[in-house]
Structure formats: C-alpha cells, structure tokens
Amino acid sequence: MKLKDRKVPWNIADVGKVFVVFLAVLIIQIYSGLFWLSEGHYLNNPFARTVLMIGSYLIIFLLVWFFGLRRKGGSFKDLGFKSFNLFFALGKGVLWLILIKILTVLYSVFTSEVLNFKPPPELVTGVPDIFGRGSIGFLMAIFATVIVAPLVEEIFFRGFIYTALRDKIGVVWAALISSFIFAVFHGNLWSIVPIMLLGLILVYLYERGNSIGPPVIFHALNNLVSVLLIYSFLL
C-alpha cells in the first residue's frame, strides 16, 4: 500500500491541540495537588492512585477521539484497528522482547560502569509505590500497565501521533520523532534511550502488521515481564 493511499484525516496541528489540552489538564491536576498528596490524604492510597492513572489514560483516549475521529471524521480503522496475524504478533513480540531486554541490560551496565549514570531506583520502586506491594497491588498493576496502558499508549503514539507525522514527513522521521516523544512521556532521563528504542520497535510492528494489534501485544508483553520481575522480589 502506498503512503498516499493510507493518509489519516487528522494532521500535526490536531496532535498539537491534543497536547495543549492534555497539558492544561495536567496543570490543573498539579495545581489541585493530585500529584503531591499528603500522607494522610484520602486519595493517597493504591486504589485511588490507580483510578487517577486510568483516568488520565481515559482523558488521552477521549482527546484522540474528539480531535481525530469526531472532528475530522476519522475512524478506529484509521488508528490501526484492523485485523492482524496473531502468530506474527506473538512471534515477533517474543523475539523483540528478548532483544530489548538484553539491550536494556547492556545499556544499564554501560551507563552505570562507564558513564557513572545509574538508573534511578524509581524504575523499580515506582510501580509498587503507586499500586501497592501486596497481591492486590500486583493485580492493579497488571490491569493498569498490561491492559490499559499498552492499548491507550499505542492508540495515542502509534495510531494518532505517528500516523500524522508519517503523512507529513515520512516514515523514518515520523518513527524517530514519535518514539522520542514516547520516551519523554515516560519522564525519566536515564530511560529515554531504551524507551525510544522500544518506540521504534513498536512503529516497526505497527507498519509490518498494518494494525495496532501487534504493537499492543508487544507493549503488553514488555510491561508484563517488567511487572513480574518487580513483584517477584516483593511477594
């Protein structure tokens, strides 16, 4: 399929509008203190934090729906909701998962031993700090990071942002820029390189599978392995 035959109805300006509105929502949340709750605050508990996180993802989805689908007449098919080869998605997902984990370990060793740039402890403690350290926390972490996050993030970064950039500047630059935005979105300087690499793999799966399905599956597998590794030391 030629690039001109698969253009999406939204554009970079629409992506910018989503960022502006979402940034305004974040500012309101920060101003209202939702990101820095006091120790005794009634919302400072794993269940409430999980609900707030899922609520943020819901806002992202609604913004994509409003600016990309409702206002521009787009469809879920434009976002990548198409049939796909499940065996391709699982096979490629497992292979790329092994590769990304090996590269992340090598990156960690290199940055720690050579550059003295060590990964922050929040990479491990952040998940249980949000969802809790017991079995209930584990289940909430699975729901939020393995089910909700991969689906919404793939809709946003690959289905919405990447496709708008691809139509304007081509596949290569769109892949690089959308993957960089994806890495910055996760908000940690140390992890920008491995997460950007992860984003490039997700773009590859999106293009090769011609569907959002393969990157969602790979994203979910990657998060699942991370959550299992983190909680294996806690449960």
N, C-alpha and C positions, 0 to 999 in steps of 0.2 A: 504494500500500500504506500503510495507516495505521500510525502508530507502535506502537500496541498489538499489531499483528499481526506485528511483527518484533523483539520483545524477545529479548535473548540470555539464556542461562541463568546467566551469571556476573553479578556486581554490583561496586559500587565497593569493597566490602570485599575481594573477591578480587583486584582491582587493587592494593589496598594490600598484600596478602600477597605478591604478586609483587615489589613494590618493596622490601619488607623483606628478603626472601630475597636478591634481587639485590644490595641494599646490603651485606648480610652477606658475599656472595661478593666484592664489590669491596674491602671492608675486609680480607678475608683476602689478596687479591691485593696490596693496598698494603702490608700488614704483611709479606708474604713478599718484598717488593721487586720484584715483577714490573713495576711502573710506573716504577721508577727503577733500571734495570740499570746496573751499572758498565761502563766502556768495554770491558773485556776479558771480560765475562760471556759464557758460551757461548750464552745466549739473546738476546744483543744483536746480532742480525743481521736483515736484512729478512725472510727466510723464517720465522724463529721469531716475529717480531712479527706477521706476517700470520696465522700459525697461532693465536697468542694472541687476536688480534682476532676471528677467525672463531669461536674457542672461546667468546668472550663472547657472540657472537650466538647460538650454539647453546644456551648456557645460558638466554638470554632466551626462545628458542623453546620449550625444554623446560619452563620455568616457565609459559608460557602454556598449553601442552598439559596440564600437570598440574593447574593451578588452574582452567583454563577448560573443558577438554574432559574429562579423566579424572574429576575430582572432581564436576563439575557436569553431566556428561552432554552437553556441547556437541559440536558437530561443526565440521568445517572450513567447512561452508556457513555456520554462524553467524559465522565470522570473515570471511566475504566471498568464499569460494572458490566463485564461481558463474560461469556463462557470461556473456560480455560482448561488446559490439560492438567488434571490434578497430579498425575505421576511426574510430569515435568516440574510442577511447582514443588513437590516434596523432594524429588531427586536433586534438583538444582539447589533447593533450600538447604538440604543437609550438607551438600558439598561446600557451598559458600559459607555455611555456618561454621564448619570445621576450619576453613581457611581464615575467616575473620577472627575467630577466637585465637588461632595460632599467631596471626599478625598482631593482635592486640597484646598478647603476652610478650612478643618480641619488642613491640613499641614500648611497653611498660618497662622492660628490662633496660632498653636503650636510654629512655628518658631518665630513669632513676639512677643508673650506674654511670652513664656517660655525661648527661646534661645536668644531673642532680635536680631534676624536675619531677618530683614524686607525685603520684596520683593522690588526690585528696581523699581522706577517709570517708567523706560523704558519699563517694561512689558505692561503698558497701553499706554504710550505716544509714544512708538516706532513705532507702526503701523501708526497712523495719521501723525507722523513726516516724515515717508517715503512716504506715498501715498497722504497726504493732508487731510484737515479736512472737506471739503465740500462733496457734494453728488458725485462729480466726483471722489474724493479721495476714498470714500466709494466703488464705483463701481470698481475702480482699485484694491483696497484691496481685494474685493471679487474675482476678476479674478485671482490675483496672489496667494492669500493664500488659497482659497477654491477650485480652479480648478487646477492651475499649480502645486503648492507646494505639495499637497497630492499625486498627480499622480507620479511626479518625485521622491519624497522622498520615496514612497513605492517601486518604481522600484529599487531605489538605496539601501535602508536599508533592506527591507524585501526580494525583489526579487533577489538582487545581493549579498549583504554582508551576510545576514543571511543564505542564502542557501549554500554559500561557507563554512561558519563556521560550519553549521549543518552537512555537509558531512564529515568534519574533526574531530569535537569534540562533536557532538551530539546536540540534540535539546535544552537541558537545558542551557548548557554553551553558545551555539550559541545565544540563546534568551537573556541571560544576557549581553553578550559582545556587541552584535549588538544594544541592547537597550541603553547601556551605551554610545556607540559611537553616537547614535542618539541624546541622551541628550546633550553630549558635543558639537555636531554640532550646537546646538541652542545657545551655547555660553553664558550661564548665570549660575553662580554658584548656586544661590538660586533655580532655576527651574530644576536642574539636577534630583532631586528625583521624582517630579511629571511627568517630561517628560520621565524618564526611565520607570516609571510605565505605562505611555501611550504606550511606545515602546513594553513592554511585552504584553499588550492587543492587540496591532497590530499584534504581532507574533502569538498570540493565534488565532486571526481571520484569519490570513493567513493559518495557519495549519488546523483549523477546516473547513474553507471554501474551502481548497485546491485550492485557487485562490487569486490573488492580489485584486480582486474586493471588498470583504468585508472590508479589512483594508483601502482601498482608500475611501470607503464610510464613514467609521467611522472617519477617519482622516479629511475628508472634513466637516463632521458634527461638529466635535470638533472645527475646525478653524472657521466655520461659526458662531457658538454660541459665540465664543470669539470676533470676529469682530463685531457682532451685539451688544454685550454688550458694547464694547469700543465706538462705534459710536453712540449708543443711548444717550450718555452723551454729544455728540458734535453736532449732527444735530438738 
